[in-house]
Amino acid sequence: MAGEPLENRRQTLNKAAAVLLILAAQRVESAGAEVEYVPATIQPNLAPKQGTFDPTDEDLRDAAALLQRALNAEEVQV
């Protein structure tokens, strides 16, 4: 009998968690339906001045190289 209140509490919490998960899933589905995609445009004239960055920063060099490869790509890949 001492375990009954604990078991009832567990069942109640499990049910509440299930309801919250269902509501969250419905919210995500409805949010996805409202998203409107706009084509991206690249404006190279808005690029930051590379001379202001630390040329010894390896991560920055890697990121700049990745961006340059993206700008040079002939087609968009998803």
Secondary structure, DSSP 8 states (H G I E B T S, - for coil): -TTHHHHHHHHHHHHHHHHHHHHHHHHHHHHHHT---------GGG---GGGS-TT-HHHHHHHHHHHHHHH-SS---
